[in-house]
Amino acid sequence: MIKSRWFAAAGASALCFATVWLTNVPAPAQEPTYPLYCRGPLKTSHTDGGKTIKTGFKWAKESALKERPGAGQCAWAESTPPGFESKPDTEATLVGNLGPFDDLPVGTTLKVCVTKASSGPENLVVRQILRHMGHATSPFHIPPYSAEAVEACA
């Protein structure tokens, strides 16, 4: 009887230690996210039985704070973040679920947070959809789409 109590106490201590150790393991560092403004029409494709979701677009000539993207284009809020490539009129891809905005209709605008994909410089991983802005017709420097709103992805 005494031996089983000692085993129970030792087992409980080991379980508590393992739980504390696992909860204190640091999470892997995540890449920083950056805001990207996109204007429809954008067409989303599903491959690998729906497991891979990709939305193609072209890079805009200017940042979104200077000039709104053209149809089928995306632009960084201010300037191209370090380590990214975005040459005007070249094609790139958003990889990930855009939620209810799979196919972005003509004139509709979307703000999305992205990180760099490991699959190539032309691919961006969708981390968060911040806001569907509807049919925006003016540049994105009107509130709440200002330089201060850039921090929303951080």
N, C-alpha and C positions, 0 to 999 in steps of 0.2 A: 504494500500500500504506500509506503514512504517513497519508494523508487518512482512510482507513477506520478506522484505530486512533484518530485524534482524534475522529471521529464516535462511535465505540463508547464512548470514555471520557466524552465529553460526554453521551451518551445515558444511560449508567449513573449519572452524577452527577445528571442531571435526575430520573431514576427514584427515586433515593434521597431527593432533596430532596422530591419529591411525596409519597412514602410517609411521611416524617417530618412533613410539613405536615398530611397528612390524619389521622394518628394524634393530633396535638396540637390538632385542632379540638374545642372543648368541646361536649359533648352538650347538647341542649336541656334546659332545666330541667323537671323533672317536678313535678306538683302533689303536695303531701304526701298521704299516705294515712292513713285513720283506721279503727279497728276498729268493725265493726258486728256485732251478734249477732242472728241470725234464728231463728225457731222455726216449724216446719212446722205445717200443710201450706202449701207454696208451690208454685205451678205455673209451669213455664217454657214459653215459647212461642218457636218458631223461625220467623222471617220472612225474606223475600228469599232464598229457596232455602237456608235454614239459615245465612246469613251474619250475621243479626242475632238475638241471643239475649237475651230479656228475661224477667225474673222479677218479677212484681208482688207487693207487700206493703203492709201498713198500718203506720204509725208507732205504736209503743207509747206509753203515757202517761208512763212513767218511764224513766230510764236503766237499763241492764242491771245496773249495780252496786247499784241500789236495789231493783229488782224484775225478775224474768225476763219477757221479752216473752210476750204471749198467743199463741194459735194464729194463724198467718198474719201475725205482726207481726215487726218488726225494731226494735232500739233501739241508740243509741250507747252505748259503754261507760260514759262518765261524763256528759258534757253535749254539746249540739250544737256541733260545731266551727264556727269563724268562717266565714261565707260560705255556710253550708248552711241549708236550711229543713227543719224536721221538726215539724209540728203533729200532735198526737195524733189518731189515727183518720183521717188523710188518707192517700191512696194515693201510692205512689212506686214506682220501678222500678229493679231492678238490671240493668245492661246489661253483658253479657259472660258468658263460660262459667263455670259453677259446677262444671265437671268431672263427677265421678260423682254429684253432688248436684243434677242438673237439677231433678227434682221432689223437694222435701224432704217426707218423710212426716210424718204427724201426730206431734207431740211431739218430733221430732228437732230438734236445735239445731245451728247452724252459725256459726262466726266467720269473717268475711270482711273483707279490707281494701279500702276503696273510696276513690275520688276524685270530685270534682265533675265532672259531665258538661257539655259545652258545649251540649247539646241541650235543656237546661231544668233548673230547680231541683229538679224531682221525680225526675230521673234520676241514678243513681250508677253510676260505672264500676267494675267488678270488677277489681282489680289482683292480688289474691292470696287464696287460700283458706288460712287458717291452720290450722284444725282442725275436724274434724267431731266434735262432742261427744256424739253419741248422744242418749239419752233423759235429758237433764238435768232434774231436778225441783226443784232448789234455786236460789236466786239465784246469780249468776255471781261473787260475791266469794270463793268457795272457790278455793283454789290449783288450777291456775295462773291462774285468771281473776280477778285482782285489779287494782287500779289500776296496779301495776307492769307488768302484762301489756299495758297500753295501748300501751307503747313498742314492742311487737312489730311494729307496722305502720310505724314511723318509718324 
